[in-house]
Amino acid sequence: MSLENRGTLAGLSASLANFLSAFRFFFFLFLSFLFQFSPAGASDQFGGFRDYVDGPSLKPFTRDLGGVLGSATFHSGRNLGFPGFDVGVHGGMQFRPDKNNKALRDAGVRAFGLPWVQAEIGLPFGIDGYIRGISYQGLTIAGGGLRYGFLKSSEKPWKPQLLLSSVGHSVTHRDFSASHFGLNLVVSMGTPAVSPYVGAGFDRTRVVVRDSRFDPALNETAVITLEPRFTTGISLRPKTFTYLQGAFTLAHGQPGIDMGLGIRF
């Protein structure tokens, strides 16, 4: 094995060890932050759905759910490029529920969000594919999507990068089920170490009531919302293969944040 290959493997091993350590720290930090805003003893931030949701509050709940489902689906306007890959943990948080979302507000929930485990792969023709999911606080979510880079992927400093990012999710909960589709146009520019990005798009979310104790007439009722999303953030690469990202989001008029870290090649 050449010295160059040995150096690459050594760098990869060091990056992987750093990532795993940071992964644990980030994951538990994110969960701890969520718990600070959850009702005491709550193990399901959406557990108040069947006790508090009514007809007028069903759409606000659906908008809020779509807001966190559509979070952290991108962190750059640059596609991976074939045969690149990216593995990481990401999370999205909304600072407060919609003022008419009784399912969360009446249950005492303030800020709320979701963590994700995500894997991405670069495909030919400027396309990336990715999958992500979580089983967390009563929710089981499976999702994934495609991205398309309109411009040739490059690390040339301050060269603009333009990306179209799509995502879809299937959601199962004891009291409701949901599906989500999101689409965003993303622009970024910067250096290999620092890359600001902005994105704009929408979230389409469908929720079906499975069990409402507050209003049993709602059972099997389905609602759909279509709401805008705006994101501005920054991606940092402290090591050759690792990155950190953070962003401010505005989903259906509600502020929040995206966070994440991963290994990217």
LOSE-981430 format. One record per residue (C-alpha): residue in one letter; x, y, z; residue number from 1. Coordinates in Angstrom, 2 decimals, padded with zeros to 5 digits, always signed. Example, Ala and Ser with C-alpha at 12.3 -4.5 7.8 and 13.67 -1.06 7.14 Angstrom:
# residues 2
<pt code="A" X="+012.30" Y="-004.50" Z="+007.80" pos="1"/>
<pt code="S" X="+013.67" Y="-001.06" Z="+007.14" pos="2"/>
# end
This chain:
# residues 265
<pt code="M" X="+000.00" Y="+000.00" Z="+000.00" pos="1"/>
<pt code="S" X="+001.39" Y="+003.41" Z="-000.96" pos="2"/>
<pt code="L" X="+002.15" Y="+006.08" Z="+001.61" pos="3"/>
<pt code="E" X="-000.57" Y="+008.25" Z="+000.06" pos="4"/>
<pt code="N" X="-003.20" Y="+005.52" Z="+000.52" pos="5"/>
<pt code="R" X="-002.04" Y="+004.90" Z="+004.07" pos="6"/>
<pt code="G" X="-002.39" Y="+008.59" Z="+004.83" pos="7"/>
<pt code="T" X="-005.90" Y="+008.64" Z="+003.39" pos="8"/>
<pt code="L" X="-006.95" Y="+005.62" Z="+005.46" pos="9"/>
<pt code="A" X="-005.44" Y="+007.12" Z="+008.58" pos="10"/>
<pt code="G" X="-007.34" Y="+010.35" Z="+007.98" pos="11"/>
<pt code="L" X="-010.55" Y="+008.41" Z="+007.40" pos="12"/>
<pt code="S" X="-010.11" Y="+006.39" Z="+010.59" pos="13"/>
<pt code="A" X="-009.47" Y="+009.55" Z="+012.62" pos="14"/>
<pt code="S" X="-012.50" Y="+011.27" Z="+011.09" pos="15"/>
<pt code="L" X="-014.70" Y="+008.26" Z="+011.82" pos="16"/>
<pt code="A" X="-013.59" Y="+008.16" Z="+015.46" pos="17"/>
<pt code="N" X="-014.20" Y="+011.89" Z="+015.84" pos="18"/>
<pt code="F" X="-017.58" Y="+011.57" Z="+014.15" pos="19"/>
<pt code="L" X="-018.77" Y="+008.75" Z="+016.41" pos="20"/>
<pt code="S" X="-017.77" Y="+010.73" Z="+019.49" pos="21"/>
<pt code="A" X="-019.47" Y="+013.87" Z="+018.18" pos="22"/>
<pt code="F" X="-022.49" Y="+011.83" Z="+017.08" pos="23"/>
<pt code="R" X="-023.16" Y="+010.66" Z="+020.64" pos="24"/>
<pt code="F" X="-022.63" Y="+014.15" Z="+022.05" pos="25"/>
<pt code="F" X="-024.89" Y="+015.81" Z="+019.48" pos="26"/>
<pt code="F" X="-027.66" Y="+013.21" Z="+019.74" pos="27"/>
<pt code="F" X="-027.94" Y="+013.40" Z="+023.52" pos="28"/>
<pt code="L" X="-027.53" Y="+017.18" Z="+023.52" pos="29"/>
<pt code="F" X="-030.41" Y="+017.48" Z="+021.06" pos="30"/>
<pt code="L" X="-032.64" Y="+015.15" Z="+023.06" pos="31"/>
<pt code="S" X="-031.77" Y="+016.95" Z="+026.31" pos="32"/>
<pt code="F" X="-032.67" Y="+020.27" Z="+024.69" pos="33"/>
<pt code="L" X="-036.04" Y="+018.87" Z="+023.63" pos="34"/>
<pt code="F" X="-036.78" Y="+017.54" Z="+027.09" pos="35"/>
<pt code="Q" X="-036.21" Y="+020.99" Z="+028.57" pos="36"/>
<pt code="F" X="-039.34" Y="+022.19" Z="+026.76" pos="37"/>
<pt code="S" X="-041.51" Y="+019.09" Z="+027.20" pos="38"/>
<pt code="P" X="-043.98" Y="+018.60" Z="+030.05" pos="39"/>
<pt code="A" X="-042.46" Y="+016.95" Z="+033.11" pos="40"/>
<pt code="G" X="-042.32" Y="+013.21" Z="+032.65" pos="41"/>
<pt code="A" X="-043.52" Y="+013.33" Z="+029.03" pos="42"/>
<pt code="S" X="-042.29" Y="+010.44" Z="+026.88" pos="43"/>
<pt code="D" X="-044.27" Y="+011.43" Z="+023.78" pos="44"/>
<pt code="Q" X="-044.41" Y="+015.06" Z="+022.70" pos="45"/>
<pt code="F" X="-047.36" Y="+014.18" Z="+020.44" pos="46"/>
<pt code="G" X="-049.13" Y="+012.14" Z="+023.14" pos="47"/>
<pt code="G" X="-051.76" Y="+014.83" Z="+023.73" pos="48"/>
<pt code="F" X="-053.21" Y="+014.37" Z="+020.26" pos="49"/>
<pt code="R" X="-056.09" Y="+012.07" Z="+021.16" pos="50"/>
<pt code="D" X="-056.99" Y="+013.98" Z="+024.35" pos="51"/>
<pt code="Y" X="-056.97" Y="+017.53" Z="+022.96" pos="52"/>
<pt code="V" X="-057.29" Y="+017.64" Z="+019.16" pos="53"/>
<pt code="D" X="-060.56" Y="+018.92" Z="+017.72" pos="54"/>
<pt code="G" X="-061.73" Y="+019.96" Z="+014.26" pos="55"/>
<pt code="P" X="-060.33" Y="+023.53" Z="+014.25" pos="56"/>
<pt code="S" X="-056.96" Y="+022.45" Z="+015.68" pos="57"/>
<pt code="L" X="-056.33" Y="+019.54" Z="+013.29" pos="58"/>
<pt code="K" X="-054.88" Y="+021.68" Z="+010.49" pos="59"/>
<pt code="P" X="-052.59" Y="+023.66" Z="+012.82" pos="60"/>
<pt code="F" X="-051.29" Y="+020.33" Z="+014.18" pos="61"/>
<pt code="T" X="-050.72" Y="+019.11" Z="+010.61" pos="62"/>
<pt code="R" X="-048.79" Y="+022.27" Z="+009.72" pos="63"/>
<pt code="D" X="-046.57" Y="+021.90" Z="+012.78" pos="64"/>
<pt code="L" X="-045.88" Y="+018.24" Z="+012.08" pos="65"/>
<pt code="G" X="-044.96" Y="+019.04" Z="+008.47" pos="66"/>
<pt code="G" X="-042.68" Y="+021.79" Z="+009.72" pos="67"/>
<pt code="V" X="-040.46" Y="+019.37" Z="+011.66" pos="68"/>
<pt code="L" X="-040.73" Y="+016.57" Z="+009.08" pos="69"/>
<pt code="G" X="-039.38" Y="+018.88" Z="+006.39" pos="70"/>
<pt code="S" X="-036.45" Y="+020.07" Z="+008.51" pos="71"/>
<pt code="A" X="-032.74" Y="+019.43" Z="+007.89" pos="72"/>
<pt code="T" X="-033.18" Y="+017.87" Z="+004.45" pos="73"/>
<pt code="F" X="-030.19" Y="+019.77" Z="+003.00" pos="74"/>
<pt code="H" X="-027.09" Y="+021.56" Z="+004.24" pos="75"/>
<pt code="S" X="-025.48" Y="+022.73" Z="+001.00" pos="76"/>
<pt code="G" X="-026.30" Y="+023.73" Z="-002.55" pos="77"/>
<pt code="R" X="-023.64" Y="+021.33" Z="-003.76" pos="78"/>
<pt code="N" X="-024.49" Y="+017.75" Z="-004.69" pos="79"/>
<pt code="L" X="-022.25" Y="+014.92" Z="-003.53" pos="80"/>
<pt code="G" X="-021.12" Y="+013.81" Z="-006.98" pos="81"/>
<pt code="F" X="-020.59" Y="+010.20" Z="-007.99" pos="82"/>
<pt code="P" X="-019.54" Y="+008.12" Z="-006.03" pos="83"/>
<pt code="G" X="-019.66" Y="+010.34" Z="-002.94" pos="84"/>
<pt code="F" X="-021.49" Y="+009.54" Z="+000.28" pos="85"/>
<pt code="D" X="-022.61" Y="+011.26" Z="+003.46" pos="86"/>
<pt code="V" X="-023.64" Y="+009.69" Z="+006.77" pos="87"/>
<pt code="G" X="-024.83" Y="+011.78" Z="+009.67" pos="88"/>
<pt code="V" X="-027.32" Y="+012.69" Z="+012.34" pos="89"/>
<pt code="H" X="-029.57" Y="+015.71" Z="+011.85" pos="90"/>
<pt code="G" X="-032.38" Y="+017.34" Z="+013.75" pos="91"/>
<pt code="G" X="-035.03" Y="+019.99" Z="+013.40" pos="92"/>
<pt code="M" X="-036.83" Y="+021.96" Z="+016.10" pos="93"/>
<pt code="Q" X="-039.73" Y="+024.43" Z="+016.05" pos="94"/>
<pt code="F" X="-039.59" Y="+026.96" Z="+018.88" pos="95"/>
<pt code="R" X="-043.32" Y="+026.87" Z="+019.64" pos="96"/>
<pt code="P" X="-046.49" Y="+025.23" Z="+018.34" pos="97"/>
<pt code="D" X="-048.99" Y="+027.12" Z="+016.21" pos="98"/>
<pt code="K" X="-051.24" Y="+029.22" Z="+018.47" pos="99"/>
<pt code="N" X="-054.23" Y="+027.02" Z="+017.48" pos="100"/>
<pt code="N" X="-052.44" Y="+023.67" Z="+017.89" pos="101"/>
<pt code="K" X="-054.32" Y="+022.40" Z="+020.96" pos="102"/>
<pt code="A" X="-052.83" Y="+018.91" Z="+020.69" pos="103"/>
<pt code="L" X="-049.42" Y="+020.29" Z="+021.71" pos="104"/>
<pt code="R" X="-050.26" Y="+023.49" Z="+023.59" pos="105"/>
<pt code="D" X="-052.89" Y="+021.96" Z="+025.87" pos="106"/>
<pt code="A" X="-050.49" Y="+019.10" Z="+026.64" pos="107"/>
<pt code="G" X="-047.90" Y="+021.62" Z="+027.84" pos="108"/>
<pt code="V" X="-045.48" Y="+021.21" Z="+024.92" pos="109"/>
<pt code="R" X="-043.43" Y="+024.28" Z="+024.04" pos="110"/>
<pt code="A" X="-040.51" Y="+023.69" Z="+021.65" pos="111"/>
<pt code="F" X="-040.64" Y="+020.35" Z="+019.83" pos="112"/>
<pt code="G" X="-038.71" Y="+018.53" Z="+017.15" pos="113"/>
<pt code="L" X="-037.21" Y="+015.35" Z="+015.77" pos="114"/>
<pt code="P" X="-033.72" Y="+013.85" Z="+015.38" pos="115"/>
<pt code="W" X="-032.78" Y="+011.88" Z="+012.26" pos="116"/>
<pt code="V" X="-030.24" Y="+009.31" Z="+011.20" pos="117"/>
<pt code="Q" X="-029.50" Y="+009.97" Z="+007.53" pos="118"/>
<pt code="A" X="-027.41" Y="+008.29" Z="+004.80" pos="119"/>
<pt code="E" X="-026.77" Y="+009.82" Z="+001.37" pos="120"/>
<pt code="I" X="-025.08" Y="+008.61" Z="-001.80" pos="121"/>
<pt code="G" X="-023.93" Y="+010.41" Z="-004.92" pos="122"/>
<pt code="L" X="-025.30" Y="+009.04" Z="-008.18" pos="123"/>
<pt code="P" X="-024.43" Y="+009.80" Z="-011.82" pos="124"/>
<pt code="F" X="-025.84" Y="+012.80" Z="-013.71" pos="125"/>
<pt code="G" X="-025.71" Y="+015.19" Z="-010.76" pos="126"/>
<pt code="I" X="-028.25" Y="+013.25" Z="-008.68" pos="127"/>
<pt code="D" X="-028.01" Y="+012.33" Z="-004.99" pos="128"/>
<pt code="G" X="-030.25" Y="+009.86" Z="-003.16" pos="129"/>
<pt code="Y" X="-030.77" Y="+009.63" Z="+000.57" pos="130"/>
<pt code="I" X="-032.74" Y="+007.79" Z="+003.23" pos="131"/>
<pt code="R" X="-033.48" Y="+008.76" Z="+006.81" pos="132"/>
<pt code="G" X="-035.61" Y="+007.66" Z="+009.71" pos="133"/>
<pt code="I" X="-036.19" Y="+007.44" Z="+013.42" pos="134"/>
<pt code="S" X="-038.32" Y="+005.67" Z="+016.00" pos="135"/>
<pt code="Y" X="-038.76" Y="+008.28" Z="+018.70" pos="136"/>
<pt code="Q" X="-041.36" Y="+009.17" Z="+021.34" pos="137"/>
<pt code="G" X="-044.15" Y="+007.10" Z="+019.86" pos="138"/>
<pt code="L" X="-043.40" Y="+008.02" Z="+016.24" pos="139"/>
<pt code="T" X="-041.97" Y="+005.69" Z="+013.63" pos="140"/>
<pt code="I" X="-040.83" Y="+007.60" Z="+010.57" pos="141"/>
<pt code="A" X="-039.22" Y="+006.40" Z="+007.35" pos="142"/>
<pt code="G" X="-038.22" Y="+008.85" Z="+004.67" pos="143"/>
<pt code="G" X="-035.89" Y="+009.69" Z="+001.85" pos="144"/>
<pt code="G" X="-035.54" Y="+011.71" Z="-001.28" pos="145"/>
<pt code="L" X="-033.53" Y="+012.86" Z="-004.26" pos="146"/>
<pt code="R" X="-031.45" Y="+015.94" Z="-004.97" pos="147"/>
<pt code="Y" X="-030.32" Y="+017.35" Z="-008.29" pos="148"/>
<pt code="G" X="-027.36" Y="+019.68" Z="-008.73" pos="149"/>
<pt code="F" X="-027.92" Y="+022.17" Z="-011.55" pos="150"/>
<pt code="L" X="-024.26" Y="+023.18" Z="-011.60" pos="151"/>
<pt code="K" X="-021.15" Y="+021.02" Z="-011.70" pos="152"/>
<pt code="S" X="-020.02" Y="+020.14" Z="-008.19" pos="153"/>
<pt code="S" X="-016.92" Y="+022.14" Z="-007.27" pos="154"/>
<pt code="E" X="-014.89" Y="+023.17" Z="-004.22" pos="155"/>
<pt code="K" X="-013.63" Y="+026.31" Z="-005.95" pos="156"/>
<pt code="P" X="-013.94" Y="+029.12" Z="-003.36" pos="157"/>
<pt code="W" X="-017.15" Y="+031.16" Z="-003.61" pos="158"/>
<pt code="K" X="-018.39" Y="+029.44" Z="-006.73" pos="159"/>
<pt code="P" X="-022.22" Y="+029.36" Z="-006.53" pos="160"/>
<pt code="Q" X="-023.90" Y="+025.96" Z="-006.21" pos="161"/>
<pt code="L" X="-027.59" Y="+025.37" Z="-006.99" pos="162"/>
<pt code="L" X="-029.55" Y="+022.33" Z="-005.83" pos="163"/>
<pt code="L" X="-033.13" Y="+021.05" Z="-005.97" pos="164"/>
<pt code="S" X="-033.90" Y="+018.88" Z="-002.93" pos="165"/>
<pt code="S" X="-036.98" Y="+016.67" Z="-002.48" pos="166"/>
<pt code="V" X="-038.05" Y="+014.53" Z="+000.46" pos="167"/>
<pt code="G" X="-040.94" Y="+012.26" Z="+001.41" pos="168"/>
<pt code="H" X="-041.94" Y="+010.61" Z="+004.71" pos="169"/>
<pt code="S" X="-044.33" Y="+008.02" Z="+006.02" pos="170"/>
<pt code="V" X="-045.33" Y="+008.46" Z="+009.68" pos="171"/>
<pt code="T" X="-047.00" Y="+006.07" Z="+012.12" pos="172"/>
<pt code="H" X="-048.24" Y="+006.98" Z="+015.59" pos="173"/>
<pt code="R" X="-050.68" Y="+005.32" Z="+017.97" pos="174"/>
<pt code="D" X="-053.22" Y="+008.12" Z="+017.44" pos="175"/>
<pt code="F" X="-052.58" Y="+009.30" Z="+013.88" pos="176"/>
<pt code="S" X="-050.76" Y="+008.53" Z="+010.67" pos="177"/>
<pt code="A" X="-049.21" Y="+011.01" Z="+008.27" pos="178"/>
<pt code="S" X="-047.41" Y="+011.44" Z="+004.98" pos="179"/>
<pt code="H" X="-045.21" Y="+014.35" Z="+003.97" pos="180"/>
<pt code="F" X="-043.60" Y="+015.69" Z="+000.79" pos="181"/>
<pt code="G" X="-041.21" Y="+018.61" Z="+000.64" pos="182"/>
<pt code="L" X="-039.36" Y="+020.42" Z="-002.14" pos="183"/>
<pt code="N" X="-036.66" Y="+023.09" Z="-001.75" pos="184"/>
<pt code="L" X="-034.39" Y="+025.11" Z="-004.00" pos="185"/>
<pt code="V" X="-031.01" Y="+025.65" Z="-002.33" pos="186"/>
<pt code="V" X="-028.14" Y="+028.04" Z="-003.13" pos="187"/>
<pt code="S" X="-024.75" Y="+028.02" Z="-001.43" pos="188"/>
<pt code="M" X="-021.28" Y="+029.46" Z="-001.91" pos="189"/>
<pt code="G" X="-018.16" Y="+029.61" Z="+000.22" pos="190"/>
<pt code="T" X="-014.89" Y="+027.81" Z="+000.81" pos="191"/>
<pt code="P" X="-014.21" Y="+024.14" Z="+001.60" pos="192"/>
<pt code="A" X="-014.18" Y="+025.10" Z="+005.32" pos="193"/>
<pt code="V" X="-017.18" Y="+027.48" Z="+005.50" pos="194"/>
<pt code="S" X="-020.25" Y="+027.44" Z="+003.28" pos="195"/>
<pt code="P" X="-023.36" Y="+029.59" Z="+003.91" pos="196"/>
<pt code="Y" X="-026.58" Y="+028.45" Z="+002.23" pos="197"/>
<pt code="V" X="-030.17" Y="+029.57" Z="+001.76" pos="198"/>
<pt code="G" X="-033.22" Y="+027.58" Z="+000.70" pos="199"/>
<pt code="A" X="-036.88" Y="+028.13" Z="-000.11" pos="200"/>
<pt code="G" X="-039.63" Y="+025.60" Z="-000.72" pos="201"/>
<pt code="F" X="-042.78" Y="+024.04" Z="+000.64" pos="202"/>
<pt code="D" X="-044.13" Y="+021.20" Z="+002.80" pos="203"/>
<pt code="R" X="-047.24" Y="+019.22" Z="+001.87" pos="204"/>
<pt code="T" X="-048.50" Y="+017.20" Z="+004.84" pos="205"/>
<pt code="R" X="-051.45" Y="+014.83" Z="+005.21" pos="206"/>
<pt code="V" X="-052.66" Y="+013.61" Z="+008.63" pos="207"/>
<pt code="V" X="-055.28" Y="+010.93" Z="+009.25" pos="208"/>
<pt code="V" X="-056.86" Y="+010.70" Z="+012.71" pos="209"/>
<pt code="R" X="-056.71" Y="+007.17" Z="+014.14" pos="210"/>
<pt code="D" X="-057.93" Y="+007.80" Z="+017.69" pos="211"/>
<pt code="S" X="-059.48" Y="+010.96" Z="+019.15" pos="212"/>
<pt code="R" X="-060.92" Y="+010.69" Z="+022.64" pos="213"/>
<pt code="F" X="-061.80" Y="+014.39" Z="+022.69" pos="214"/>
<pt code="D" X="-063.95" Y="+014.12" Z="+019.55" pos="215"/>
<pt code="P" X="-064.51" Y="+010.53" Z="+018.32" pos="216"/>
<pt code="A" X="-066.32" Y="+011.90" Z="+015.25" pos="217"/>
<pt code="L" X="-062.86" Y="+012.93" Z="+013.96" pos="218"/>
<pt code="N" X="-061.67" Y="+009.32" Z="+013.68" pos="219"/>
<pt code="E" X="-060.60" Y="+008.52" Z="+010.09" pos="220"/>
<pt code="T" X="-060.73" Y="+012.24" Z="+009.21" pos="221"/>
<pt code="A" X="-057.92" Y="+013.35" Z="+006.88" pos="222"/>
<pt code="V" X="-056.59" Y="+016.88" Z="+006.36" pos="223"/>
<pt code="I" X="-053.93" Y="+018.26" Z="+004.02" pos="224"/>
<pt code="T" X="-051.81" Y="+021.39" Z="+004.38" pos="225"/>
<pt code="L" X="-049.42" Y="+023.08" Z="+001.93" pos="226"/>
<pt code="E" X="-047.09" Y="+025.58" Z="+003.57" pos="227"/>
<pt code="P" X="-043.92" Y="+027.56" Z="+002.66" pos="228"/>
<pt code="R" X="-040.47" Y="+027.03" Z="+004.17" pos="229"/>
<pt code="F" X="-037.43" Y="+029.31" Z="+004.24" pos="230"/>
<pt code="T" X="-033.97" Y="+028.38" Z="+005.49" pos="231"/>
<pt code="T" X="-030.69" Y="+030.20" Z="+006.01" pos="232"/>
<pt code="G" X="-027.71" Y="+028.41" Z="+007.47" pos="233"/>
<pt code="I" X="-024.03" Y="+027.60" Z="+007.44" pos="234"/>
<pt code="S" X="-022.04" Y="+024.41" Z="+007.00" pos="235"/>
<pt code="L" X="-018.61" Y="+024.13" Z="+008.63" pos="236"/>
<pt code="R" X="-015.92" Y="+021.55" Z="+007.92" pos="237"/>
<pt code="P" X="-013.54" Y="+021.44" Z="+010.91" pos="238"/>
<pt code="K" X="-011.85" Y="+018.30" Z="+009.55" pos="239"/>
<pt code="T" X="-011.32" Y="+017.04" Z="+006.02" pos="240"/>
<pt code="F" X="-014.20" Y="+014.57" Z="+006.02" pos="241"/>
<pt code="T" X="-016.46" Y="+015.91" Z="+008.79" pos="242"/>
<pt code="Y" X="-018.95" Y="+018.77" Z="+008.83" pos="243"/>
<pt code="L" X="-021.27" Y="+020.62" Z="+011.20" pos="244"/>
<pt code="Q" X="-024.35" Y="+022.51" Z="+010.03" pos="245"/>
<pt code="G" X="-026.83" Y="+024.84" Z="+011.62" pos="246"/>
<pt code="A" X="-029.66" Y="+026.88" Z="+010.20" pos="247"/>
<pt code="F" X="-032.55" Y="+029.16" Z="+011.11" pos="248"/>
<pt code="T" X="-035.84" Y="+028.12" Z="+009.56" pos="249"/>
<pt code="L" X="-039.23" Y="+029.70" Z="+009.05" pos="250"/>
<pt code="A" X="-041.84" Y="+027.02" Z="+008.33" pos="251"/>
<pt code="H" X="-045.47" Y="+028.17" Z="+007.89" pos="252"/>
<pt code="G" X="-044.49" Y="+031.36" Z="+009.69" pos="253"/>
<pt code="Q" X="-043.08" Y="+029.54" Z="+012.75" pos="254"/>
<pt code="P" X="-039.38" Y="+029.95" Z="+013.65" pos="255"/>
<pt code="G" X="-037.07" Y="+027.03" Z="+014.31" pos="256"/>
<pt code="I" X="-033.60" Y="+025.61" Z="+013.82" pos="257"/>
<pt code="D" X="-031.90" Y="+022.79" Z="+011.90" pos="258"/>
<pt code="M" X="-028.75" Y="+021.10" Z="+013.21" pos="259"/>
<pt code="G" X="-026.53" Y="+018.28" Z="+012.07" pos="260"/>
<pt code="L" X="-023.13" Y="+016.67" Z="+011.79" pos="261"/>
<pt code="G" X="-021.74" Y="+013.97" Z="+009.56" pos="262"/>
<pt code="I" X="-019.00" Y="+012.49" Z="+007.44" pos="263"/>
<pt code="R" X="-019.02" Y="+013.58" Z="+003.79" pos="264"/>
<pt code="F" X="-016.87" Y="+012.42" Z="+000.87" pos="265"/>
# end
